[in-house]
Amino acid sequence: MRKTLLAMTSLVALGFGVNAAAAEEQVEVLHWWTSGGEAKALTVLKDNLQKEGVGWQDMPVAGGGGDAAMTVLRTRVTSGNPPTAAQMLGFDITSWAEQGALGDLTSIATKENWDKVIPAALQKFSKYDGKWIAAPVNVHSTNWIWINKALYDKAGAPAPKDYDGFIAMLDKFKAAGVTPLAIAGQGMDEMTLLDSVTLSTGGLDFYKKAFVDLDQASLGSDTMKKIFERMVQLRGYADANIEGRNWDQATAMVIKGEAGVQAMGDWAKGEFRSASKKPGEDFVCLRFPGTQGMVTFNSDQFAMFKVGADRQDAQYKLAAAVEDPKFQSAFNVVKGSVPARTDVPDTDFDACGKKGMKDLAEANEKGTLVGSLAHGHAAPPAVKQAVTDVVVKLFSKQITPEQAVKELPEAVAAAQ
């Protein structure tokens, strides 16, 4: 009898344990943040959810930019088994929303006043048909230059305020015997440079007409020809070995003093941090000359898929945790980006981070925050690829600026 009672007690206890485990809410999150720092930052989000009684099922898919992750995601959704949330960029979010696959976060967004603290330019992708469908994690901006401070001080070049000043600085580096401009030859670098050169040369209105509105007259204009001429000019300040080089290898050239400056998004700062370099002491961060007061951006967001009622509460808790100011600060300090909320304190950020946050808030207020073409937030993927093809041919000297300005409108029209 005693053995029987003990056995029954064990089974009951085991049953309670199983029921407790089953009762715990779960979120399954697909993402491509697999580096050590990014994974560490995500732990803050996991811990916050655990306190809310929500377990985290991690679904990491390695590969910067998320192409591999999007392939996995399509398979999951097609099989009728979508994750709770997936990391996405720009027009990928819009595409899933158009297919009716994403859930509705409006109730939690309204409760927590997301409309007031998340920039309107991000909301273009966070919302669809008036409903919140995604929770933005960060804001990366692309119109930065990163300068080796020792070379900068030695060259004696003043801080460049416009494109001509930028060229003057590059000439100083050239005279000092170092590669003036570090560039990688994989399309992304050239397109990131195009973002900044277009904004610097044509201004905000032209950038929007050309790369957001896809205005044919602007794409084939004299202004665009001048932009392409400047792109060729800047290519002349790079070394001969850009083909096949990755962006982080170009950043390393600046860190090591092999090159003076790189034009790249703020993720480059992560490379300086990894090398134990400090802003103001080892490197200088400035907006691309001529783009001060304007910000081209891309934003990582967690898009939320339609789930059953039994999973919806956990999904809402995930969305709220993503927008929690403490997580926004902790994650973006590591990532090199800035918070997606404009009300997060800059206490824990370095000088470049503080500047990035200030620039974002001002650009949001003044309406000078615009999506990056290079990073999927100005035009759909097919258009971006069409522009990339033209720019890569220009950079590799297969076509001239005159030929490029004729090809560009035709390529964009064909991609629409």
N, C-alpha and C positions, 0 to 999 in steps of 0.2 A: 504493500500500500504506500509506504514511504517513498519507494523508488518511483512509483507511478505518479505520485503528487509532485515530486521533484521534476520529473520529465514534463508533466503538464505545465508546471510553473515556467520551465525553460522555454517551452514552445510559446506560451503566452507572451513572455518577455521578448522572445524573438519576433513574434508577430507585431508587438508594439513598435519594436525597432524598425521593422520593415515599413509599417504604416507611417512612422515618423519620417523615414527617408522619402517615402513616396509623396508625403504631404508637402515636403519642401518645394517651394517654387524654383523653377529653373529657367535660365536664359541660355540659349546657344548663340554664340557670337562668332561670325566669320570675319577675319581681318588679315592684313599682311604686315602687322607691326611685330616683327620677329627679332629685331635687334635687341641686344641686352638692355639698353636704356629704355627703349619703347616698351619692352615686356615688363620692365620694372615699374614704369609709369602706369601701365594697365593694372598692376597689382592694387593700386589705390582704388581703382574702380571696382575691382573684384571684392576688396575688403569692405567697401561701402555697401555693396549689395548684400554681402554676407550678413552684415548687421541688420539688414532689412529682411533677413530670412530667405534670401534669393541665392541659389547656387549658380555658379558660372561654368558652363560647358565651353571650353576653349576650342576654337576651330581655326588655328593659324594656317595660312597658306603663304609660304615664302615667295618673295618676288616683289621688288620695289615697283610702285606704280599700280600694282593690283591686277595686271592682266591675267595671271594664273588664278587669282582668287575669283575673278569674274567668270572664268571658265568653270570652276568648281560650282559656283553659285548657280549658273544656268542649269547645270545637271541636277542640282538639288531641287530647284523650283520646278523644273520640267517633270521631275518624278513625283511631284506633289508633296515634297517634304522640305519646305523652306526653313532656314534658320530663323531665330527670333529677330536677329538684326545682322546687317552686313555693312562693313566699311565700304563707302562709295565716294565717288567724286562727281560733281557737276551734272553733266548731261546723262551719265549713267543712271542717276537717281530719277531724272525726268523720264527716261525711257521705261524704267520699271513702273513708274506711276502711270504712264500712258497705257500700260498693259493691265492696269487694275490690280497689280500684285501687292501694293503697299498698304499698310494699315493707317489708321487715323489717330494721331496723337494730339488732336486739337484740345481735348479736355484738359490734359496735363499741361499743355503749352499755355492755355488760357489761365489756368490756376496759378502758374508760376511766372506769368507776364513775359514770356519769351519775345513777344512782339516789341517790347520796349527795350530789351537789352541785346538782342541779336541784330546785327546790321541788315538793312533791307536788301542789300546786294546778295547776302547769303540766303535770305528768305526766298529768293527766286528759285533756289534749288531745294530748300527745306519744305516748301509748300507746293501743293498741286491742287488746282481747282478750289482754292481757298482753304484747304485743310493742311495741317502740319503732318508731314510724312517722314521726316528725318530730324535727328538731333545733331547739330554741328559740333564737332570736337575742337576745331582749331581754325586759324587763318594763317596760311603761308602767303607771303607776298614775294613777287618775283623781281621787282625793279630795285635791286640792291647792287652795290659793288663792294667787294671785300679786298682790302689793300694791306700788303705787308708793311707794317709801320716802320721797321728799320730802313727798308728801301725807300719808303715814302719820305722819311726824315732826311735821308742821305741825298735824295734827288732834289729836295727843297722845292717841291711843287706845291703851290697853294691848293687848297681844297677846291676841286672843280665845281662850278655852279651851273655850267651849261655844257653843251656838246663840245664847243671849241675849247673850253677849259679842260675837258676830258682828254682831248687830243693832245693838248699841251702837256698834260701829265704823262701820257703815254710816251711822248717824245723825250721827256726827262728820263724815264726808265730806259728807253732805248739808248740814250746817250751814256747811261751808267753801265751799259753792257749786259743788262738782263732782259729776258723776254718780257715785253711790256704787258701783254694780255694773255692770260691762260684760258684756253678754249678746248673743249672736248668735241670730237667730231661724230656725234651720234644723233644728230637731229634735234634733240631736246635742248642742247646748249645754244644752237643757232636760233631756235625758236624763242628761247628765253631772252636772248639778245634782241631779237626782233620786237618782242613786247616793249622793251625799254626804248629802243631806238625809234620806234613808231610813236610812242608817247612823247619822247623828247623832241622829235622833229615836227610832228603834226599836231600835237596837243591832244587833249582828252576828246574833244568833239570829233576830230578826224579818226582817232582810234576806234571810237564807237561806230562811226559810219562804216569804216572799212571792215572791222573784225567782229562787230556785234550785229549791225544792220546788214552787213555784206553788200553794201552799196557798190554797184558795178563802176560807177564813175570814179569813186574814191579809190577803188582797187587798181584802176588803170590810170591814175592821175600823175601829174608832175611831182606831187608830194611823195607818192609812193616810189617813184623813180629815184627821188633824192634819198629816201630811206634805204633803198637797195644800194645806191652808190655808197652810202655811209657804211652799210654792212660789209661791202667789199673793202672799204678803207680800213675798217676794224680788223678784218681777216688778215690784212697786211701786217698788223702788229702782233700776230700770233706766231708761234714757231711752225716748223714744217711737219711736225709729227702729231697733228691733231687726230688723224684718222684712227678710229678704234679706241681712242682714249675715253675713259669714263669721266663723268663730271667730278667725282670725288678725287680722281687722279689730278685733274686740273686744279682743284682746291689745294691739294697737297703741294703743287708747285708754288703756290703763293705762301703756304705755311713754311716751306723750306727755304724761301727766298730765291727760288729759281724763276719766279715770275712776279711782276709787280702787283697785278690786280686781276680779279675775276668778276665778271658780271653774272650773278647767279641768285637764285631764290634763297630765303633765309635758312633752308635746311643745310646750306653750306656752313653755317655757324656751328652745327653739330660736329663737323670735322675739326674745327678749331678747338672746340671744347674737348674733344677726344685727345687732341694733342697737347692739352693743358695750356692752351693759349688764352689770353685775356684781352677783351676789347679795351682799346685805349693804351694798352701796354705793348701787345704783340701784333694787333691788327686793328684796322679802322673800318667801320661800317658806315656807308653813306648811301643815300638814295641815288640811283643812276642820274648823273647830271642832266638837269632840264626836266626831271620828273618830280621835283620836290612838291609836296602838297597833294600828290596823286599816288594811288596804290593799285597795282594790278595783283589780283589774288587768286589762290585756289584754296579750297576748304575740304578737309576730310570730314565726312559725316557718317553717322550710323543710321542707315535707312531701315525702317521697321516694317517687316512683312506682315501680311494678314495672318493672324493666328486664331486659334479657338478661344472661346471665353475663358477656358481654364488656364490659358497662358497669358492672357491680356494684362492682368494685374502685374505680373512680373515684368512684362514689357514696359509698362508705364513706369515702374520703379527703375528700370534700366535707363529710360529716357531722362528721368529726373536726375539720376546719378551722373549721367554724362554732362548735364548742364550745371551740376553742383560747382560753385565757384572754387572750392578747394581742389577738386579734381582738375578743373580747367587750368588752375595755376600749376599744380604738381606735374601734370602731363606735359604742358607746353614749355615749362622750364627745361625739361629734358629734350623735347622734340626740336626746339629751336624756333618753333612757330609762336604765335600769340593766341590768347584765348578767343573763342568765338563770341564771348560775351564782352561787352564794352564796360561792364561795371566790376570786373575782377581787379583787385589791387595788384600793383606791379612790384610789390615789396620783394619778392623772391627772384625777380628777373635781373639779368645783368644789363649793362648800359644799352646794348643793342636791342635787347628785349623791351626795355622801357621805351626806347625810341619807336620801336615797332608798334607798341600798344598805343602810344600817343598819336602816331601817324594814322593808325587805323581809326581811332575815335574821331579825329579831325576829318579824315576823308569820308567817313560815314556821315558826319554832320553836314559837310559841304557838298555831298553828292559826287565826290571825286574817287570813289571806290568802284573799280571796274574789273570784271572777270578776265583772267589771263587766257589768251588764245593758246599759248604754248602748253598750258596745263589744264585744258579741257573745260574752261569756265566762260569762254566768250562765244564759241560756236560749236555745233555738233561735231562728233569725232571725224566724220567723213570730210568735212570742210577743213578741220585742223590738219588732217593728213594731206589734203590737196595743197594747202599752203606750205606745209613742211617739204613736200616734194620739190616745189619751186625753189624754196630757200636753200635746200641742200644742194641742188644743182648750181645755184648762184655761188654758194660758198666753195664748191669744188671746181669752180671756173668752167663749168660746162656751158653756162649761158652768161650773157652780160646783163647789167641792169636794164638796158633797153629791151632785151628779149624777155627778161623776167616780168617786167611791168605789162608786157603784152600777154604773157602766158597766165598770169595770176587771175585776172577776171574770168578767163575761159575755164581754168581749173576749178575755181570756186563755183561757178555756175553748173558745171558738170557734176559736182559733188552734192548739190542741193536736191 
